[in-house]
Amino acid sequence: MTAQQHDRVVLPAARVGTRTWRWFLLGALPVLVAGVLLGPAAQEAAYAVFAAAAALAVVAGLRAHRPSRPLPWWLLAGGMACGAVSNLAWSITLILDGPPSGLSVVNVVYYGMYLLVAAGLAMLAAGRGSALAGMAEAGIVACTAAVLAWVFLIDPVLETHDGIDGGFALVYPVLDLILLTMAVRLAVAAASLTRTHVLILFATGALVLADVGYVLWMASGGSWSGSGGSAACWMLFYLLVGAAALHPSMATGRGTAPVGGYLRSARLMTTVKALIVLVGPAATGYAFWSGLHRQDLDTVDIALPLGAAAVTGVLLVLRLSHSSTLVNRRATDLQAALDDQAALQQQMTHLALHDALTGLPNRLHLDRLIQAALRTGRGGCLLIVDLDGFQHVNDSFGHPTGDALLTEAALRLRQVIGRAGTLARLGGDEFAVLLHDGDTLTADTHARAVLRTLRQPVEVDGQRLHVTASIGLRGLACAEDSAEVLSDADLALYAAKAAGKDRVFAYDVTLRESQLKRIAVVDRLRTAIGTDAIQVHYQPIVSFSSGRFTAVEALVRWVPPGEATIGPDAFIPAAEDSGLIVPLGEQVLRQACRDAAVWYRHYGTMLTVNVSPRQLSEADFAARVMRALHDADLPAAALILEITEGVLVGAGAQAEQSIAHLSELRRFGVQVAVDDFGTGYSSLAYLRDLPIDILKIDRSFMPDPATGDPAQQVALVRTIVDLAHTLRLTAVAEGVETMEQTAVLQALGCDKGQGFHYGRPAPADRTADVLAEGMTAAATH
């Protein structure tokens, strides 16, 4: 059965159950009224019918609602069955022989109804709490009821009507006392009284009233079948039991709203208990006065009320003691919960203000410390320490090794700084030291000590790791807030990185000015990208063997309207930092491909385009290059991509992705050149194994007497050229500016050259003229 089908079956059943218990009550009320007016035999038959109907209603409720604990309801059903059988037997006896007398099996069966109902009430109460829940209250009510029954009911009846029905009618108050006790326990033990509980309690009350009325009726000489009031209450008892069983709240968890909350009123319970305490002494006093008045003072008349009052007092003391114990236990539990909450709050506060890996204060904590230092005006300085090469360690050896390195770095920083300042971790591989006292000179001394200790190698899992650090320094003097201090220290750190790393750099206002200029450049560049303000100039590359222009290198220029041309050195770094290099590089690539397509078809001239590491980190870089070639109708074999050495030497996912892009493009025919070779991480391994075709020798190696020993310079160039040829790579010299340099490079066997000697970067139209002239000159020769 699907969930939808299940809902269609269950929900209507619940609605029918709700209507059924009401119809059960309303439909039987006319019969109840009529039963009051019947004769004794007919009344007993009516009792039997009502009892049988109640038993059937309990069985129907069990089948319809399926309570989680059905046994109490089976006991109630058994009690109703006993009532039906005994009342039917009495009805027959009345018809055949007249009113019965003495104890008989029928009496025993009828008494069994009380015991079964009491057992059912007890089990319903036990299912609502602990086994002893409500027992003290039930005992108190039982004792009070026993006193009242004896003083005002049993004793007067015994005094004035000896031998009433053989004394068997007096069994009913005793049985009622048991029922009343269980009913009180149910009312107290239940966390919340549902409609079913209320109906059961009212049924019990109706039965007790019927029996009390019956005893009084019999004592006054009434007929054996009882008064009309007792008859109505007996029939109502059976009706209420059946209605309780038919109500859906008999099953736990059916969502029936609780209705017994008013019984939980502390003021009401206190008032009731106070009245109960007064009942014993009052009843004892009444019994004593009554005995004196009759001149027949009996010991039992005094002893029983006093004994019940004593038991009531003991039970009250036990109940108060239990309540006190429970309150103390709950107070202890509450205090423990509050202590746990305070400890958890303290732990959460610590976690919120400290780094999980190193246990050091975090950025938020440092921010508060800086604010406090600024408020007190104590002075001091802030150092921001960033590990150089940490990303390489993470990528090469994994994050666990990187975490171990950070932990060791934190330990060393603690040892160096000591009590002179507070050490914090800002995140990643960045730490901060807030020096409490001293000026920038003192801070510089601490910073250099930090540099020295971090230069020492670190042993982690058998790996000997080498890292350095860059440090930005900012004094707290003249700072307005912590944000300014942190921002200025970051600028100083950025400057230390740009200056070559492994050094300390102190903040000055020129750094802020430079940053503002850089921000302004980024803002202007963002609007210029995609417009004609971004232009591409080209510088020719010459083959030393043929003298022809075999390629041109695309170089970006920024020409704001009405302003002078801005060279790449003025805006490329800002584009790299801001990520604008990606759209800028794609614009240059597409424009260069369109321009070079014509030159390649006419002159066979290839195109060289610079690619930044940020571009290579894009997941679809290779696809973008192929789209640019396709849209410009330029063959892949006509394109050379220039990269820096660091792109290939780095480790990790980014380097792997870059190599994958280049390898894919080479399969289509694109060539790869390493730009500025010899100034970076030169390695024979990557020259041999990685996807490159061309080495471009950096201009700093060009022979020039003004910059060094020409013989040594020539030797370096010869080494690089020989290395390139050994690895079957093409060697291209950059920065060729004189005929003498050309002659040296030709003598060394260098393949190609590029520089001012052959032409300066020029726009596309002038480059087209240069290429045409070069082709004509080559043809003439």
ABEGO torsion letter per residue (X at the ends): XBAAAAAAAAAAAAAAAAAAAAAAAAAAAAAAAAAAABBAAAAAAAAAAAAAAAAAAAAAAAAAAGBABAAAAAAAAAAAAAAAAAAAAAAAAAAAAEBBBEBBAAAAAAAAAAAAAAAAAAAAAAAABBAABGAAAAAAAAAAAAAAAAAAAAAAAAAABBGBGGGAAAAAAAAAAAAAAAAAAAAAABABBBAAAAAAAAAAAAAAAAAAAAAAAAAAGBBAAEBAAAAAAAAAAAAAAAAAAABAAABBGAGBBBAAAAAABAAAAAAAAAAAAAAAAAAAAAAAAAAAAAGBBBAAAAAAAAAAAAAAAAAAAAAAAAAAAAAAAAAAAAAAAAAAAAAAAAAAAAAAABBAAAGBBBAAAAAAAAAAAAAAGAEEBBBBBBBBGAAAAAAAAEAAAAAAAAAAAAAAAAAAAEAABBBBBAEEABBBBBBABEBAAAAAAAAAAAAAAAABBBBBGGBBBBBBBBBBBBBABGBABAAAAAAAAAAAAAAAAAAGEGBBBBBBAAAAAAAAAAAAAAAAAAAABGBAABBBBBBBBBBAAAGBBABBBBBBBBBBBGBBBBBAAAAAAAAAAAGAAAAAAAAAAAAAAAAAAAAAAAAGBBBBBBBBAAAAABAAAAAAAAAAAAAAGBBAAABBBBBBAAAAABBEAAAAAAAAAAAAAAAAGBBBBBBGBGABBBBAAAAAABBBABBBBBAAABBBAAAEBAAAAAAAAAAAAAAAAAAGBBBBBBGBABAAAAAAAAAAGBABBBEAAAEBBBBAAAAAAAAAAAAAAAAAX
